[in-house]
Amino acid sequence: MHPYSLAELIRDIGIPGTAVRTSALRQLVLQAPAPVIARALGFHDKTTTQVVAQAGGTWNRYAPSDYT
């Protein structure tokens, strides 16, 4: 299924796309360190760090490193 088709179906049933993305990101940063999620999804580290702080996450002692 094409992402645009899926987005259209989600809108048609009344679920706003932004809320879905925000909820998914919030859930991900609660399950894994924010810098890891940021790198995997192309977000800035500060964005995911803010989301994990708002969500009450516990990854505050994670020390990211450059493994490239």
C-alpha atoms as one frame of an Amber mdcrd trajectory, in Angstrom:
protein
   0.000   0.000   0.000   1.272   3.443  -0.888   1.818   5.873   2.042  -0.502
   8.458   0.483  -3.279   5.885   0.138  -2.859   4.844   3.740  -2.864   8.472
   4.904  -6.083   9.083   2.993  -7.736   6.039   4.575  -6.664   7.149   8.033
  -8.112  10.621   7.424 -11.329   9.109   6.082 -11.967   7.245   9.333 -11.355
  10.431  11.297  -7.854   9.984  12.710  -5.656  13.063  12.254  -2.266  12.117
  10.780  -0.238  14.450  12.969  -1.657  12.957  16.150  -0.840   9.463  14.913
   2.781  10.380  14.134   3.205  12.129  17.474   1.782   9.154  19.355   3.992
   6.726  17.469   7.108   8.806  18.125   6.218   9.127  21.804   5.822   5.355
  22.113   9.112   4.698  20.325  11.157   7.013  22.554   9.736   5.267  25.616
  11.035   1.951  24.275  14.472   3.006  23.017  16.949   5.850  23.551  15.940
   9.135  21.907  19.205   9.521  19.910  18.751   6.049  18.429  15.186   6.847
  17.360  16.288  10.233  15.994  18.980   8.687  13.844  16.767   5.852  12.604
  13.887   8.124  11.616  15.803  11.210  10.509  14.740  13.464  13.392  17.022
  15.903  15.166  18.330  14.638  18.533  16.813  17.619  20.329  13.363  16.816
  18.957  13.319  13.266  20.256  14.917  14.343  23.535  12.080  16.831  24.062
   9.488  14.177  23.247  10.982  11.674  25.711  11.089  14.345  28.429   7.422
  15.196  27.825   6.509  11.517  27.850   8.338  10.896  31.118  10.909   8.541
  29.643  13.828   7.127  31.611  16.627   7.105  29.020  18.335  10.116  30.613
  21.640   8.289  31.199  22.124   7.025  27.658  25.465   8.136  26.208  25.182
   8.261  22.422  28.206   7.602  20.298  29.030   7.737  16.630  29.124   4.143
  15.402  29.496   4.907  11.713
